[in-house]
Amino acid sequence: MTLGDRLDRLVNIDIGGRGIEHLYEAARARIGTSLTMAAAAKLAAVPEGAVVLATTGSVSRAWISAEIGENDGPAGLAAICRALSLARRAIPVVVAEEALLPGIGAILRAAGLAIVTLEEARRTAMPGGRLAVAVLHPYPLEDAAAQAAAGPLLDQLAPALAFSTERVGRNARGIYHNMRGVDFGMGRARIDHLFDLALARGIPSVAVGDGGNEIGMGLVAEAVTAHVPFGKQCACGCGGGLGAITGTDVLVTAAVSNWGCTAIAAAFAALERNPALLHTPELEERLLLRGTEIGLINSVHGIIDPNVDGIPLATHQAMVELCRGLVLAELAR
């Protein structure tokens, strides 16, 4: 078994009982190789100083407040942005709802990235200007505005890669569902339209998901329908399931989306033979505790704590250490 297959299987242990192992098998059959290694290869292909279009963030309780976000997603994206910055001096441009951007920015800062404008970020490519940075960009909440904004934004950024993690996409009826099959499109930026156009333009893409309702899951739509609760019939009355229709070049499934990002960073570190790119348990703790400080919620229990998807913090740290340990052992051989 290859390192990539070990990482894949590790992060797809179905601790939440969502049917993720079925989605992994379907994605593995579609991609034809290790999901995490295929994703890492996309990261490795990013040119020095290039823009990476990235997204995460879930408006978890918009009917209460549009500023209430989930703690799965931002920490994983921070690990990816950190690795891309260290390896390629890449410029992650993170698109999300305006209400969630301050929180996402705080998590990125906790990972060591400065939040700057795009113009400032491009100056870091100058001699002596090395700095780990990220750019935050709000995206529209309405379908028509989101579709209209997609082309100009891609023209402006000319991204070398589009990366999404734990970002909900619409189903075939245009509805955004949570894992209980309920419509929770309220207050949600329609970023899947941006990724649809990126895919149509041939921009390389990687998506990470853990439930079937995220951007990228269109790649395994039949498996979502067959194996995920509410995958065939939702609870909102729209007549469709919760499965997102937006696809991707490489889909990385994981029991927790943050774990998928951890495994991608680990595979990237192995490809680059650079342990500095690895996520660490200490950084994982810092990111998740920072999430509690800014009010990100554990969406399963509906409480502000560092336990992502109802799974204790210590388990998340252990998963990071296992991924790290697999790579360090591989590099030592």
Phi and psi in degrees as a GROMACS rama.xvg file:
@    title "Ramachandran Plot"
@    xaxis  label "Phi"
@    yaxis  label "Psi"
@TYPE xy
-78.1988  165.6  THR-2
-57.446  -44.0801  LEU-3
-59.4353  -42.1452  GLY-4
-65.4966  -36.994  ASP-5
-64.0516  -44.0553  ARG-6
-62.9423  -44.2415  LEU-7
-55.145  -53.2459  ASP-8
-66.5326  -35.4296  ARG-9
-60.9433  -49.91  LEU-10
-81.72  -6.03187  VAL-11
-103.657  15.7007  ASN-12
-63.5034  121.188  ILE-13
-81.9512  65.5383  ASP-14
-64.9901  -26.5835  ILE-15
-92.5141  -4.59332  GLY-16
66.2062  33.8528  GLY-17
-94.1823  -3.79235  ARG-18
88.3333  20.1955  GLY-19
-65.7467  -29.3263  ILE-20
-63.5739  -33.6565  GLU-21
-66.2469  -39.7125  HIS-22
-68.1417  -37.7779  LEU-23
-60.4807  -47.5754  TYR-24
-60.5691  -40.4732  GLU-25
-66.8952  -42.3915  ALA-26
-66.9272  -40.415  ALA-27
-61.854  -38.8012  ARG-28
-67.3348  -37.1499  ALA-29
-70.9676  -44.7364  ARG-30
-77.342  -35.7298  ILE-31
83.639  7.52547  GLY-32
-159.234  -179.472  THR-33
-55.4107  130.915  SER-34
-66.8124  -45.7236  LEU-35
-66.5216  -37.8423  THR-36
-70.4399  -36.092  MET-37
-64.1734  -40.1624  ALA-38
-66.2028  -42.7956  ALA-39
-62.0214  -35.6531  ALA-40
-63.7339  -35.3029  ALA-41
-65.6076  -39.661  LYS-42
-65.2137  -42.0175  LEU-43
-65.1428  -22.8549  ALA-44
-83.6709  -5.90342  ALA-45
-68.6228  125.345  VAL-46
-68.5747  160.028  PRO-47
-58.2405  127.83  GLU-48
75.7402  9.67077  GLY-49
-77.8063  160.214  ALA-50
-84.0484  136.537  VAL-51
-117.429  119.187  VAL-52
-77.7901  125.855  LEU-53
-135.664  152.572  ALA-54
-150.216  151  THR-55
-163.027  -176.429  THR-56
104.208  127.754  GLY-57
-127.348  118.532  SER-58
-72.768  102.021  VAL-59
-85.2813  -30.4428  SER-60
-139.688  58.6596  ARG-61
-63.1417  -27.2437  ALA-62
-69.3654  -15.3802  TRP-63
-97.0903  -53.0768  ILE-64
-158.752  137.502  SER-65
-72.774  -7.76596  ALA-66
-94.3635  1.26143  GLU-67
-88.8149  109.182  ILE-68
-110.557  165.619  GLY-69
-93.3186  151.685  GLU-70
-89.4952  -3.19843  ASN-71
-90.4506  129.162  ASP-72
122.584  -64.6691  GLY-73
-59.8781  -41.8557  PRO-74
-65.1613  -40.8457  ALA-75
-64.3193  -43.0561  GLY-76
-63.4255  -37.5573  LEU-77
-60.3339  -39.917  ALA-78
-63.4957  -38.9903  ALA-79
-69.3077  -45.5692  ILE-80
-63.183  -39.783  CYS-81
-60.4552  -47.9104  ARG-82
-63.2785  -42.4796  ALA-83
-65.3192  -36.3445  LEU-84
-66.7084  -45.1218  SER-85
-66.2732  -38.2113  LEU-86
-86.5384  -33.127  ALA-87
-130.383  -0.764047  ARG-88
52.4516  34.0925  ARG-89
-67.0505  157.896  ALA-90
-112.009  98.1326  ILE-91
-74.077  125.172  PRO-92
-107.515  109.385  VAL-93
-97.1139  119.3  VAL-94
-103.619  137.036  VAL-95
-167.125  -178.408  ALA-96
-63.0027  142.38  GLU-97
-57.3005  -34.7196  GLU-98
-68.0674  -27.1635  ALA-99
-93.9023  -15.3702  LEU-100
-61.0648  -39.186  LEU-101
-59.0313  -40.7608  PRO-102
-67.3005  -43.219  GLY-103
-62.1502  -41.2168  ILE-104
-60.9275  -38.7201  GLY-105
-64.0863  -38.6746  ALA-106
-67.6867  -42.0763  ILE-107
-62.4622  -40.5637  LEU-108
-61.6437  -39.7215  ARG-109
-64.4949  -22.9603  ALA-110
-87.3331  -2.18396  ALA-111
103.738  9.02445  GLY-112
-99.4447  135.88  LEU-113
-82.611  140.864  ALA-114
-95.1521  118.853  ILE-115
-136.45  174.653  VAL-116
-80.0256  167.381  THR-117
-63.5574  -40.7617  LEU-118
-61.9174  -43.4558  GLU-119
-65.1719  -39.4211  GLU-120
-62.0501  -39.288  ALA-121
-69.0168  -22.2519  ARG-122
-75.0579  -16.024  ARG-123
-71.0692  -13.074  THR-124
-79.3964  -9.78217  ALA-125
-72.2335  156.04  MET-126
-55.2526  130.859  PRO-127
79.8844  2.8449  GLY-128
-104.303  17.1339  GLY-129
-61.0274  128.478  ARG-130
-161.963  133.736  LEU-131
-74.8217  119.588  ALA-132
-134.624  163.672  VAL-133
-146.594  153.655  ALA-134
-117.398  136.956  VAL-135
-106.062  134.546  LEU-136
-138.727  119.087  HIS-137
-71.9007  151.127  PRO-138
-129.968  148.652  TYR-139
-64.2054  153.944  PRO-140
-93.1128  -14.2263  LEU-141
-104.114  145.298  GLU-142
-57.3364  -49.628  ASP-143
-62.7302  -44.2454  ALA-144
-66.2423  -38.0096  ALA-145
-65.5971  -41.2508  ALA-146
-66.3739  -39.3586  GLN-147
-68.7709  -30.9683  ALA-148
-80.5643  -19.3734  ALA-149
-63.5213  -51.1348  ALA-150
-61.3361  -52.1853  GLY-151
-59.083  -37.293  PRO-152
-68.0867  -42.8136  LEU-153
-65.13  -36.5441  LEU-154
-62.4699  -42.8108  ASP-155
-67.2354  -42.3576  GLN-156
-86.0809  -33.8895  LEU-157
44.8166  58.1358  ALA-158
-69.2864  147.208  PRO-159
-84.7415  -15.8091  ALA-160
-157.315  144.959  LEU-161
-113.987  126.001  ALA-162
-128.141  127.369  PHE-163
-129.096  137.858  SER-164
-139.693  132.861  THR-165
50.1012  49.3164  GLU-166
-121.519  113.632  ARG-167
-68.7974  138.457  VAL-168
-116.989  163.619  GLY-169
-77.3957  154.671  ARG-170
-87.3284  -173.431  ASN-171
-65.1199  -17.797  ALA-172
-95.0326  2.69406  ARG-173
83.4578  15.8085  GLY-174
-106.818  141.578  ILE-175
-100.993  121.908  TYR-176
-114.143  150.93  HIS-177
-89.7882  -176.457  ASN-178
-73.3308  -7.89294  MET-179
-94.123  7.14779  ARG-180
76.3351  18.1449  GLY-181
-99.1628  141.487  VAL-182
-65.3011  117.212  ASP-183
-132.735  48.1655  PHE-184
-80.7684  -10.8071  GLY-185
-57.9079  129.604  MET-186
71.4292  14.4213  GLY-187
-102.98  128.353  ARG-188
-69.457  138.443  ALA-189
-87.4748  61.9797  ARG-190
-74.5875  -19.5058  ILE-191
-61.7883  -28.6895  ASP-192
-63.4661  -37.5464  HIS-193
-64.6893  -41.7809  LEU-194
-72.5902  -32.095  PHE-195
-58.2841  -45.2573  ASP-196
-70.2131  -38.6915  LEU-197
-58.9609  -43.2003  ALA-198
-64.7271  -42.5507  LEU-199
-63.6565  -30.869  ALA-200
-83.4471  -3.09679  ARG-201
81.4692  16.9021  GLY-202
-72.5419  125.768  ILE-203
-55.5588  141.673  PRO-204
-140.398  147.136  SER-205
-132.878  135.5  VAL-206
-133.097  144.506  ALA-207
-121.793  136.286  VAL-208
-155.057  160.134  GLY-209
-129.218  0.838962  ASP-210
-135.922  -14.9837  GLY-211
102.046  -13.8725  GLY-212
-101.292  11.2817  ASN-213
-100.521  157.951  GLU-214
-49.4729  134.529  ILE-215
103.919  -25.8628  GLY-216
-72.0774  -8.7735  MET-217
-59.8673  -21.2558  GLY-218
-67.2214  -26.223  LEU-219
-127.765  41.5444  VAL-220
-57.4615  -39.9332  ALA-221
-64.944  -38.3678  GLU-222
-67.7883  -38.0213  ALA-223
-61.0518  -46.4145  VAL-224
-60.347  -39.794  THR-225
-80.7312  -30.9428  ALA-226
-122.275  -15.534  HIS-227
-97.0567  133.071  VAL-228
-53.3234  132.441  PRO-229
67.9311  11.2967  PHE-230
-68.7517  -31.7311  GLY-231
-94.6831  -41.2522  LYS-232
-136.392  117.493  GLN-233
-81.2585  -177.168  CYS-234
-105.652  2.90092  ALA-235
-96.1575  -9.8457  CYS-236
90.3532  7.03893  GLY-237
-76.7796  -15.5592  CYS-238
92.03  3.42717  GLY-239
-124.66  176.054  GLY-240
-91.857  -175.77  GLY-241
-84.3668  -7.01174  LEU-242
-60.9758  132.117  GLY-243
-77.8459  144.26  ALA-244
-94.2895  -14.9824  ILE-245
-72.1319  131.702  THR-246
-97.0435  -163.701  GLY-247
-167.79  165.347  THR-248
-72.4617  -46.4649  ASP-249
-128.385  124.39  VAL-250
-108.6  123.651  LEU-251
-106.952  113.18  VAL-252
-90.7977  153.319  THR-253
-161.785  155.339  ALA-254
-65.1124  -28.3923  ALA-255
-135.575  132.346  VAL-256
-59.3204  -36.7721  SER-257
-56.1834  -36.6707  ASN-258
-64.7423  -38.9205  TRP-259
-59.7113  -41.5946  GLY-260
-66.8031  -39.9847  CYS-261
-57.6442  -44.2411  THR-262
-68.3822  -36.4884  ALA-263
-64.0903  -45.5036  ILE-264
-60.4319  -37.9813  ALA-265
-65.2804  -45.3469  ALA-266
-64.4999  -37.2201  ALA-267
-63.0883  -43.8895  PHE-268
-60.4746  -38.3276  ALA-269
-67.4199  -44.0635  ALA-270
-61.585  -41.2625  LEU-271
-83.1339  -9.73679  GLU-272
52.1239  49.4886  ARG-273
-136.65  96.5788  ASN-274
-61.1395  -19.442  PRO-275
-64.2028  -18.728  ALA-276
-82.5677  -10.9166  LEU-277
-68.2589  141.165  LEU-278
-72.2287  155.298  HIS-279
-129.401  154.419  THR-280
-59.9681  -35.2798  PRO-281
-64.7876  -41.6553  GLU-282
-69.7767  -37.5625  LEU-283
-58.5281  -45.2428  GLU-284
-62.0567  -44.5282  GLU-285
-60.6488  -43.0305  ARG-286
-67.3364  -43.5911  LEU-287
-72.6576  -34.3241  LEU-288
-69.5647  -35.7144  LEU-289
-61.9138  -36.1449  ARG-290
-60.1507  -37.3568  GLY-291
-67.4927  -34.9568  THR-292
-65.8629  -30.1868  GLU-293
-101.345  2.53249  ILE-294
92.3559  18.1982  GLY-295
-72.2829  141.461  LEU-296
-107.663  149.691  ILE-297
-75.5159  103.522  ASN-298
-69.7123  -23.7676  SER-299
-69.5648  -42.8289  VAL-300
-97.5197  -9.2023  HIS-301
66.106  39.1685  GLY-302
-140.338  152.015  ILE-303
-83.5918  104.57  ILE-304
-156.281  172.281  ASP-305
-87.1714  12.252  PRO-306
-91.7667  101.492  ASN-307
-77.3452  132.992  VAL-308
53.3358  31.8096  ASP-309
79.4385  4.60734  GLY-310
-100.441  133.344  ILE-311
-60.6065  149.797  PRO-312
-51.7668  -42.3922  LEU-313
-60.3283  -34.2946  ALA-314
-67.3711  -39.6657  THR-315
-64.7599  -41.9855  HIS-316
-63.3427  -39.2949  GLN-317
-64.5733  -39.4235  ALA-318
-63.6504  -42.2033  MET-319
-60.5455  -43.7458  VAL-320
-66.0034  -37.0914  GLU-321
-65.2591  -43.7878  LEU-322
-62.0282  -44.2256  CYS-323
-61.2077  -44.799  ARG-324
-63.4869  -39.044  GLY-325
-59.7843  -43.7578  LEU-326
-71.035  -44.333  VAL-327
-61.313  -38.1622  LEU-328
-65.7657  -39.9445  ALA-329
-63.9252  -43.4565  GLU-330
-68.7063  -25.6934  LEU-331
-78.1133  -18.5465  ALA-332
